[in-house]
Amino acid sequence: QAFAQATSARFRAAVRHIAVWAMAATAAGEDLSAYEEEENEVRGNLVFKPPVEVLPKTKRTEQLQKQKIEQLRLKKAAAEAERKKKAQQEAARRQEQQAQKARQQQEREKRAEAERKRREEEEQRKKMEGGLDQILDALSRNASQQHITMCGIELGSVRLRLLTHALDNNTSCMSMDLNRKGLCDEDGISLGGMLEKNGSLQKLECEGNNLGVRSAEAIGEALRKNTSLRSLNLESNNLTAAGNDQKGIIKLAEALQENRSLRVLMLSKNGITAQAGEHFVKAVESNDMLTLVDLSGNDPSLGVEQLRRIEAAVQRNRE
């Protein structure tokens, strides 16, 4: 009976200890029970739970309880930080996987597009007769005429790519006339790529085509690198999407601050507005090589003062 009473007393003390701990944790407004467990002791096939410390409720034990709660809070904070870190690492891993898949898809599409163009060009080579075939052959051998015109020769996008490829490293052709050949935006991108590589062409005529915003961007980028072109005629194209998109022509204007080979630039009838006009004023005033810049027939917002300043700058260069 005495043993039972002692056991019952210890049980009640343990319950009080647990109750005190639970109340302390609840008072702290936190559920820390998940972080209270200590490691079990394993001996052979036996597993022993850690002993429960039973202490009377005193100021000392209350201080110990507070210390334990603080330890568990730190343990909880560390566990939360580790969980967040793992979640962030997993999110970054998934994001990288998605980005890698996107890059791989882009590469596949790029290779497929390059192969499609190669097949188109090969088919066109087989179909070509007469003039264009002879011109491409002469260009590839650097044995062409200095001044070449495509007048009377049918040019589609595939044939134009063949022509620009032949011009990439050509040194014999000084002037190319592509006026009124129905060139589109894709063709302008091909021309821009050619101008980045070619170091001999001095004059390029592209009047009366349908070169668009992307063409202006590509040609502008090429002018930053090209050191041979002296005259560029882009009159009566669609470089601003009928005045609705100035970003391509602005890039072309900005390139004039770096280009030092161009002397003549014809850009009339392209829907150029005052917005792009400011970029042309700044570029032409900083360029000491341009002797003719034609911006006539563009958007009415292109002001007289802007045109006057551009004309003054090119007049200065002529003197």
C-alpha positions as semicolon CSV with decimal commas, in nm:
position;residue;x (nm);y (nm);z (nm)
1;Q;0,000;0,000;0,000
2;A;0,288;0,237;0,085
3;F;0,448;0,159;-0,252
4;A;0,120;0,230;-0,429
5;Q;0,084;0,559;-0,248
6;A;0,441;0,661;-0,336
7;T;0,384;0,565;-0,700
8;S;0,059;0,760;-0,707
9;A;0,236;1,063;-0,558
10;R;0,510;1,046;-0,821
11;F;0,247;1,012;-1,094
12;R;0,060;1,318;-0,966
13;A;0,388;1,514;-0,958
14;A;0,466;1,408;-1,312
15;V;0,119;1,515;-1,422
16;R;0,171;1,850;-1,249
17;H;0,508;1,883;-1,425
18;I;0,351;1,810;-1,763
19;A;0,062;2,041;-1,688
20;V;0,299;2,321;-1,587
21;W;0,499;2,268;-1,907
22;A;0,183;2,263;-2,120
23;M;0,051;2,578;-1,956
24;A;0,384;2,753;-2,005
25;A;0,396;2,659;-2,370
26;T;0,032;2,762;-2,416
27;A;0,093;3,091;-2,236
28;A;0,376;3,157;-2,480
29;G;0,121;3,118;-2,760
30;E;0,320;2,843;-2,931
31;D;0,295;2,470;-2,995
32;L;0,644;2,351;-2,905
33;S;0,558;1,992;-2,821
34;A;0,688;1,865;-3,153
35;Y;1,033;2,000;-3,064
36;E;1,042;1,862;-2,707
37;E;1,118;1,499;-2,784
38;E;1,460;1,371;-2,703
39;E;1,626;1,079;-2,876
40;N;1,531;0,729;-2,757
41;E;1,803;0,505;-2,620
42;V;1,847;0,178;-2,807
43;R;2,006;-0,123;-2,643
44;G;2,006;-0,426;-2,862
45;N;1,645;-0,492;-2,959
46;L;1,513;-0,276;-2,678
47;V;1,416;0,091;-2,709
48;F;1,405;0,304;-2,394
49;K;1,219;0,633;-2,376
50;P;1,410;0,915;-2,208
51;P;1,323;0,964;-1,841
52;V;1,077;1,232;-1,741
53;E;1,218;1,481;-1,497
54;V;0,969;1,549;-1,215
55;L;1,037;1,851;-1,002
56;P;0,821;2,034;-0,750
57;K;0,673;2,366;-0,859
58;T;0,909;2,630;-0,726
59;K;1,062;2,951;-0,854
60;R;1,368;2,749;-0,953
61;T;1,168;2,495;-1,153
62;E;0,966;2,773;-1,317
63;Q;1,296;2,931;-1,427
64;L;1,408;2,598;-1,566
65;Q;1,079;2,566;-1,754
66;K;1,128;2,911;-1,906
67;Q;1,479;2,817;-2,012
68;K;1,351;2,498;-2,169
69;I;1,076;2,685;-2,352
70;E;1,336;2,929;-2,486
71;Q;1,552;2,637;-2,602
72;L;1,255;2,483;-2,778
73;R;1,172;2,814;-2,941
74;L;1,526;2,832;-3,077
75;K;1,497;2,473;-3,193
76;K;1,166;2,553;-3,362
77;A;1,313;2,863;-3,529
78;A;1,609;2,661;-3,655
79;A;1,376;2,391;-3,788
80;E;1,159;2,653;-3,962
81;A;1,466;2,817;-4,114
82;E;1,590;2,480;-4,240
83;R;1,246;2,401;-4,382
84;K;1,232;2,735;-4,565
85;K;1,587;2,686;-4,692
86;K;1,499;2,345;-4,833
87;A;1,179;2,483;-4,986
88;Q;1,375;2,765;-5,151
89;Q;1,637;2,520;-5,278
90;E;1,366;2,297;-5,420
91;A;1,193;2,594;-5,584
92;A;1,525;2,710;-5,733
93;R;1,593;2,357;-5,857
94;R;1,252;2,336;-6,023
95;Q;1,296;2,682;-6,174
96;E;1,636;2,586;-6,314
97;Q;1,490;2,267;-6,458
98;Q;1,215;2,467;-6,627
99;A;1,466;2,721;-6,759
100;Q;1,687;2,441;-6,889
101;K;1,391;2,281;-7,065
102;A;1,301;2,618;-7,218
103;R;1,660;2,666;-7,338
104;Q;1,666;2,317;-7,484
105;Q;1,336;2,383;-7,660
106;Q;1,469;2,710;-7,799
107;E;1,781;2,532;-7,922
108;R;1,571;2,264;-8,089
109;E;1,354;2,528;-8,255
110;K;1,663;2,722;-8,363
111;R;1,820;2,411;-8,516
112;A;1,494;2,319;-8,685
113;E;1,461;2,671;-8,828
114;A;1,822;2,665;-8,951
115;E;1,763;2,328;-9,113
116;R;1,442;2,450;-9,275
117;K;1,622;2,750;-9,421
118;R;1,908;2,531;-9,540
119;R;1,668;2,300;-9,724
120;E;1,487;2,598;-9,878
121;E;1,813;2,747;-9,997
122;E;1,928;2,414;-10,140
123;E;1,601;2,373;-10,327
124;Q;1,630;2,727;-10,466
125;R;1,985;2,661;-10,579
126;K;1,861;2,365;-10,780
127;K;1,585;2,575;-10,939
128;M;1,791;2,883;-11,020
129;E;1,878;2,959;-11,377
130;G;2,056;3,241;-11,553
131;G;2,121;3,576;-11,389
132;L;2,104;3,511;-11,015
133;D;2,295;3,186;-11,037
134;Q;2,574;3,357;-11,227
135;I;2,581;3,648;-10,980
136;L;2,606;3,416;-10,680
137;D;2,883;3,218;-10,845
138;A;3,080;3,535;-10,924
139;L;3,031;3,670;-10,571
140;S;3,148;3,346;-10,414
141;R;3,467;3,367;-10,625
142;N;3,516;3,740;-10,561
143;A;3,495;3,786;-10,937
144;S;3,172;3,986;-10,960
145;Q;3,109;4,324;-11,114
146;Q;3,165;4,615;-10,877
147;H;2,808;4,741;-10,925
148;I;2,531;4,481;-10,922
149;T;2,158;4,537;-10,974
150;M;1,882;4,285;-10,914
151;C;1,656;4,457;-11,169
152;G;1,467;4,193;-11,366
153;I;1,566;3,912;-11,128
154;E;1,302;3,753;-10,905
155;L;1,394;3,768;-10,536
156;G;1,210;3,594;-10,254
157;S;1,330;3,561;-9,896
158;V;1,516;3,236;-9,965
159;R;1,696;3,375;-10,269
160;L;1,783;3,692;-10,078
161;R;1,941;3,479;-9,804
162;L;2,151;3,307;-10,069
163;L;2,256;3,649;-10,196
164;T;2,346;3,780;-9,850
165;H;2,542;3,462;-9,772
166;A;2,740;3,516;-10,093
167;L;2,808;3,876;-9,986
168;D;2,918;3,792;-9,631
169;N;3,286;3,759;-9,716
170;N;3,283;3,908;-10,065
171;T;3,541;4,172;-10,161
172;S;3,456;4,237;-10,526
173;C;3,109;4,395;-10,505
174;M;3,106;4,765;-10,410
175;S;2,740;4,848;-10,479
176;M;2,415;4,646;-10,459
177;D;2,081;4,766;-10,598
178;L;1,779;4,601;-10,432
179;N;1,528;4,877;-10,505
180;R;1,161;4,778;-10,536
181;K;1,217;4,403;-10,494
182;G;0,933;4,344;-10,247
183;L;1,172;4,285;-9,957
184;C;1,006;4,217;-9,619
185;D;1,115;4,239;-9,256
186;E;1,280;3,897;-9,263
187;D;1,486;4,013;-9,560
188;G;1,598;4,323;-9,369
189;I;1,728;4,100;-9,090
190;S;1,928;3,903;-9,349
191;L;2,071;4,228;-9,487
192;G;2,166;4,340;-9,136
193;G;2,349;4,013;-9,074
194;M;2,537;4,054;-9,402
195;L;2,641;4,413;-9,320
196;E;2,788;4,297;-8,991
197;K;3,024;4,062;-9,178
198;N;3,092;4,233;-9,511
199;G;3,388;4,468;-9,520
200;S;3,380;4,585;-9,882
201;L;3,028;4,690;-9,982
202;Q;3,008;5,069;-10,003
203;K;2,656;5,133;-10,134
204;L;2,327;4,956;-10,061
205;E;2,004;5,062;-10,232
206;C;1,678;4,933;-10,077
207;E;1,425;5,197;-10,179
208;G;1,056;5,109;-10,219
209;N;1,043;4,782;-10,024
210;N;0,855;4,674;-9,713
211;L;1,139;4,659;-9,462
212;G;0,994;4,699;-9,113
213;V;1,078;4,769;-8,751
214;R;1,294;4,457;-8,706
215;S;1,483;4,547;-9,023
216;A;1,563;4,890;-8,879
217;E;1,687;4,727;-8,558
218;A;1,904;4,475;-8,745
219;I;2,053;4,736;-8,979
220;G;2,113;4,973;-8,687
221;E;2,301;4,699;-8,501
222;A;2,505;4,629;-8,817
223;L;2,601;4,996;-8,854
224;R;2,767;4,983;-8,513
225;K;3,014;4,729;-8,653
226;N;3,032;4,800;-9,027
227;T;3,329;5,008;-9,144
228;S;3,287;5,004;-9,523
229;L;2,934;5,120;-9,611
230;R;2,927;5,480;-9,743
231;S;2,570;5,514;-9,872
232;L;2,248;5,354;-9,746
233;N;1,910;5,418;-9,910
234;L;1,604;5,301;-9,711
235;E;1,357;5,548;-9,859
236;S;0,987;5,451;-9,883
237;N;0,992;5,147;-9,657
238;N;0,793;5,068;-9,344
239;L;1,063;5,106;-9,079
240;T;0,820;5,245;-8,818
241;A;0,509;5,033;-8,889
242;A;0,335;5,335;-9,043
243;G;0,457;5,558;-8,762
244;N;0,324;5,337;-8,481
245;D;0,654;5,185;-8,363
246;Q;0,966;5,402;-8,346
247;K;1,197;5,169;-8,154
248;G;1,369;5,023;-8,461
249;I;1,444;5,356;-8,624
250;I;1,562;5,493;-8,286
251;K;1,816;5,208;-8,264
252;L;1,930;5,294;-8,616
253;A;1,967;5,660;-8,518
254;E;2,165;5,571;-8,204
255;A;2,404;5,360;-8,414
256;L;2,509;5,675;-8,601
257;Q;2,688;5,792;-8,286
258;E;2,930;5,501;-8,329
259;N;2,945;5,454;-8,708
260;R;3,218;5,651;-8,883
261;S;3,197;5,518;-9,239
262;L;2,850;5,624;-9,355
263;R;2,828;5,946;-9,557
264;V;2,478;5,930;-9,710
265;L;2,160;5,810;-9,534
266;M;1,823;5,827;-9,711
267;L;1,523;5,775;-9,482
268;S;1,241;5,977;-9,639
269;K;0,881;5,849;-9,630
270;N;0,916;5,611;-9,335
271;G;0,673;5,756;-9,079
272;I;0,952;5,890;-8,857
273;T;0,811;6,106;-8,575
274;A;0,952;6,377;-8,349
275;Q;1,028;6,107;-8,088
276;A;1,284;5,945;-8,318
277;G;1,378;6,287;-8,455
278;E;1,536;6,381;-8,122
279;H;1,761;6,075;-8,143
280;F;1,862;6,168;-8,497
281;V;1,946;6,524;-8,390
282;K;2,167;6,398;-8,109
283;A;2,334;6,133;-8,327
284;V;2,399;6,349;-8,633
285;E;2,534;6,636;-8,425
286;S;2,788;6,397;-8,270
287;N;2,880;6,240;-8,608
288;D;3,144;6,421;-8,814
289;M;3,123;6,199;-9,126
290;L;2,763;6,223;-9,251
291;T;2,723;6,468;-9,538
292;L;2,361;6,392;-9,635
293;V;2,069;6,278;-9,418
294;D;1,729;6,286;-9,589
295;L;1,432;6,277;-9,350
296;S;1,182;6,446;-9,579
297;G;0,826;6,321;-9,620
298;N;0,803;6,169;-9,274
299;D;0,549;6,228;-8,995
300;P;0,435;6,592;-8,960
301;S;0,541;6,587;-8,594
302;L;0,904;6,580;-8,709
303;G;0,962;6,948;-8,647
304;V;1,128;7,216;-8,853
305;E;1,375;7,286;-8,572
306;Q;1,484;6,921;-8,561
307;L;1,536;6,913;-8,938
308;R;1,722;7,246;-8,924
309;R;1,966;7,117;-8,663
310;I;2,028;6,796;-8,862
311;E;2,090;6,997;-9,180
312;A;2,328;7,228;-8,993
313;A;2,526;6,931;-8,865
314;V;2,569;6,770;-9,209
315;Q;2,652;7,110;-9,360
316;R;2,928;7,143;-9,101
317;N;3,063;6,803;-9,210
318;R;3,067;6,905;-9,576
319;E;3,287;7,205;-9,510
